[in-house]
Amino acid sequence: MRLHAAGRRAIRLLAGLLLAAPAAASAPAEKAPLIWALGDSLTAGYGLPPSQGFTVRLERALREAGIPATVRNGGIAGDTAAQGRARLAWGLRGLGTKPDLVIVELGANDMLRGLPPSATARNLDLILAELRRRRIRMLVVGMKAAPNLGADYRAQFDSLYPRLARTYRARFYPFFLDGVAGRPALIQADGKHPNAQGVDIIVGRMLPAVRAALR
């Protein structure tokens, strides 16, 4: 029995769709972003169960926003900017692959120890320069100096973060503790570190900057 022209065209179309289907099914999935948070106790989730720490909460918030990112915790309590710089290279090696974004949150311990803002700026500069050399995107997270350190210290310290972010054309989030500092209900008993509710506020406020840095 001979098929009419319309029937032959329908068979050819069906055959083409069947041949194309395996190729579409085998297309590689989009790579999930890897984020490394390089910081101190604020990044590390000091005083909190692991499930309530900053990096875990940030990863969850990103995934809830449709971004299947992995956020690795590179926070060590007590670290200064100099100590963060000293472990930058081996920390990146330990990831096993080049991260899509590094969140740099350092300097709070420099300030608490009254170290010169110029030294903090120099070490952060070296960190950002190395990340740029490796072609890794960065999000610079700022810190604010305590009022008891005096107006001159505060002016020098607070201004170093936006200045470095401009120099390296990095995304900038002005203050890690924004929305939490000065609110005792959101701070642990030590008066310094956010509690679980405080971490959630920090993550919620920082999330747009993280998403923009990934783009």
C-alpha positions as semicolon CSV with decimal commas, in nm:
position;residue;x (nm);y (nm);z (nm)
1;M;0,000;0,000;0,000
2;R;0,141;0,339;-0,100
3;L;0,133;0,627;0,149
4;H;0,009;0,962;0,027
5;A;0,241;1,265;0,052
6;A;0,104;1,393;0,386
7;G;0,158;1,051;0,544
8;R;0,519;1,035;0,428
9;R;0,587;1,381;0,569
10;A;0,439;1,281;0,907
11;I;0,662;0,973;0,923
12;R;0,974;1,178;0,842
13;L;0,883;1,433;1,111
14;L;0,831;1,160;1,372
15;A;1,163;0,996;1,282
16;G;1,341;1,329;1,318
17;L;1,195;1,385;1,664
18;L;1,296;1,038;1,780
19;L;1,652;1,087;1,656
20;A;1,680;1,426;1,825
21;A;1,550;1,310;2,163
22;P;1,866;1,129;2,287
23;A;2,085;1,429;2,206
24;A;1,858;1,661;2,404
25;A;1,846;1,419;2,697
26;S;2,225;1,391;2,711
27;A;2,287;1,768;2,716
28;P;2,509;1,853;3,017
29;A;2,338;2,015;3,317
30;E;2,438;2,368;3,414
31;K;2,728;2,370;3,663
32;A;2,621;2,439;4,020
33;P;2,808;2,739;4,165
34;L;3,074;2,685;4,432
35;I;3,113;2,963;4,688
36;W;3,391;2,983;4,946
37;A;3,340;3,209;5,246
38;L;3,682;3,320;5,374
39;G;3,644;3,478;5,714
40;D;3,660;3,467;6,091
41;S;3,419;3,356;6,365
42;L;3,127;3,540;6,202
43;T;3,163;3,325;5,892
44;A;3,247;3,014;6,094
45;G;2,922;3,025;6,290
46;Y;3,085;3,064;6,630
47;G;2,872;2,948;6,923
48;L;2,604;2,788;6,702
49;P;2,524;2,432;6,592
50;P;2,656;2,369;6,238
51;S;2,304;2,375;6,094
52;Q;2,255;2,733;6,216
53;G;2,583;2,880;6,093
54;F;2,618;3,146;5,825
55;T;2,740;2,927;5,538
56;V;2,477;2,656;5,588
57;R;2,198;2,914;5,607
58;L;2,329;3,097;5,302
59;E;2,343;2,776;5,100
60;R;1,985;2,697;5,197
61;A;1,866;3,048;5,108
62;L;2,034;3,029;4,768
63;R;1,876;2,692;4,692
64;E;1,536;2,818;4,799
65;A;1,591;3,102;4,550
66;G;1,655;2,849;4,273
67;I;2,037;2,865;4,278
68;P;2,181;2,515;4,351
69;A;2,499;2,654;4,504
70;T;2,738;2,488;4,747
71;V;2,878;2,721;5,013
72;R;3,199;2,602;5,179
73;N;3,293;2,733;5,522
74;G;3,634;2,899;5,529
75;G;3,586;3,079;5,858
76;I;3,828;3,039;6,149
77;A;3,748;3,204;6,482
78;G;4,001;3,465;6,585
79;D;4,157;3,511;6,243
80;T;4,286;3,853;6,146
81;A;4,317;3,972;5,789
82;A;4,685;3,869;5,797
83;Q;4,597;3,516;5,905
84;G;4,329;3,494;5,638
85;R;4,586;3,600;5,379
86;A;4,834;3,341;5,506
87;R;4,590;3,054;5,446
88;L;4,435;3,181;5,124
89;A;4,639;2,968;4,881
90;W;4,606;2,637;5,065
91;G;4,241;2,708;5,135
92;L;4,174;2,745;4,764
93;R;4,368;2,426;4,692
94;G;4,161;2,242;4,951
95;L;3,843;2,317;4,758
96;G;3,961;2,085;4,481
97;T;3,825;2,314;4,210
98;K;3,816;2,683;4,131
99;P;3,529;2,854;4,316
100;D;3,280;3,070;4,132
101;L;3,282;3,326;4,412
102;V;3,483;3,402;4,725
103;I;3,315;3,598;5,003
104;V;3,586;3,788;5,193
105;E;3,480;3,867;5,552
106;L;3,785;3,965;5,756
107;G;3,902;4,254;5,971
108;A;3,677;4,235;6,275
109;N;3,954;4,086;6,490
110;D;4,201;4,344;6,363
111;M;3,963;4,611;6,489
112;L;3,899;4,442;6,823
113;R;4,275;4,422;6,879
114;G;4,323;4,784;6,778
115;L;4,556;4,695;6,490
116;P;4,634;4,980;6,249
117;P;4,371;5,005;5,972
118;S;4,657;5,045;5,724
119;A;4,777;4,691;5,810
120;T;4,425;4,550;5,769
121;A;4,393;4,727;5,435
122;R;4,729;4,593;5,316
123;N;4,641;4,232;5,395
124;L;4,294;4,256;5,241
125;D;4,452;4,418;4,936
126;L;4,684;4,119;4,895
127;I;4,391;3,877;4,927
128;L;4,187;4,058;4,664
129;A;4,485;4,093;4,432
130;E;4,545;3,718;4,444
131;L;4,179;3,642;4,376
132;R;4,184;3,877;4,080
133;R;4,503;3,715;3,950
134;R;4,323;3,381;3,961
135;R;4,017;3,534;3,788
136;I;3,785;3,453;4,079
137;R;3,487;3,674;4,147
138;M;3,473;3,836;4,492
139;L;3,225;3,979;4,734
140;V;3,388;4,214;4,985
141;V;3,201;4,222;5,317
142;G;3,269;4,523;5,535
143;M;3,294;4,570;5,909
144;K;3,242;4,876;6,128
145;A;3,479;4,992;6,403
146;A;3,356;5,012;6,760
147;P;3,277;5,368;6,879
148;N;3,525;5,350;7,168
149;L;3,818;5,339;6,925
150;G;3,776;5,705;6,839
151;A;3,661;5,901;6,537
152;D;3,994;5,889;6,350
153;Y;4,026;5,511;6,380
154;R;3,664;5,462;6,278
155;A;3,703;5,682;5,972
156;Q;4,014;5,496;5,854
157;F;3,880;5,150;5,929
158;D;3,528;5,190;5,795
159;S;3,647;5,346;5,470
160;L;3,902;5,077;5,378
161;Y;3,635;4,826;5,267
162;P;3,450;5,034;5,006
163;R;3,783;5,168;4,881
164;L;3,924;4,821;4,820
165;A;3,600;4,702;4,661
166;R;3,617;4,994;4,416
167;T;3,984;4,928;4,343
168;Y;3,915;4,566;4,248
169;R;3,571;4,629;4,099
170;A;3,430;4,373;4,338
171;R;3,076;4,349;4,467
172;F;3,047;4,511;4,809
173;Y;2,827;4,447;5,112
174;P;2,889;4,729;5,361
175;F;2,841;4,563;5,701
176;F;2,818;4,194;5,791
177;L;2,613;4,264;6,105
178;D;2,368;4,499;5,936
179;G;2,027;4,468;6,102
180;V;2,174;4,273;6,395
181;A;2,437;4,492;6,564
182;G;2,298;4,679;6,862
183;R;1,998;4,446;6,898
184;P;2,057;4,224;7,206
185;A;1,777;3,983;7,111
186;L;1,977;3,887;6,800
187;I;2,317;3,853;6,968
188;Q;2,462;3,568;7,175
189;A;2,550;3,612;7,541
190;D;2,906;3,714;7,450
191;G;2,767;4,037;7,304
192;K;2,954;3,992;6,974
193;H;2,822;3,705;6,765
194;P;2,477;3,667;6,611
195;N;2,242;3,399;6,734
196;A;2,046;3,179;6,495
197;Q;1,779;3,443;6,439
198;G;2,048;3,702;6,379
199;V;2,219;3,479;6,122
200;D;1,895;3,444;5,931
201;I;1,859;3,822;5,917
202;I;2,219;3,858;5,797
203;V;2,168;3,597;5,525
204;G;1,842;3,753;5,411
205;R;2,000;4,096;5,378
206;M;2,316;3,971;5,211
207;L;2,146;3,733;4,967
208;P;2,086;3,993;4,689
209;A;2,455;4,090;4,696
210;V;2,562;3,724;4,674
211;R;2,328;3,662;4,382
212;A;2,454;3,972;4,204
213;A;2,817;3,866;4,261
214;L;2,745;3,524;4,109
215;R;2,609;3,689;3,795
